[in-house]
Amino acid sequence: MPVVLRRDGIRFFFYANEGEPIEPPHIHLEQGGMEAKFWLTPDVHLAYADGFDARSQRRLLAMITADRDKLLRAWNEFFG
């Protein structure tokens, strides 16, 4: 489970085994038992959020959008 980023107590990661075939680029987030998944392409958008309220989801979306290039680079380096 490569951790790509840690910010504000949130762990940004992806699973090393993303299924077969591998899903399109996305990032998982975890904080205090709450989880979310955001797709990175073609644009950043929420796949699911468990425990994060709407305000937190908007904040996460902004964070991921700002770091999208870094997250995609990490995805591509790992999954090649």
ABEGO torsion letter per residue (X at the ends): XBBABBBGGBBBBBBABAEOBBBBBBBBBBBGGBBBBBBAOABBBBABBBGBBAAAAAAAAAAAAAAAAAAAAAAAAAAX
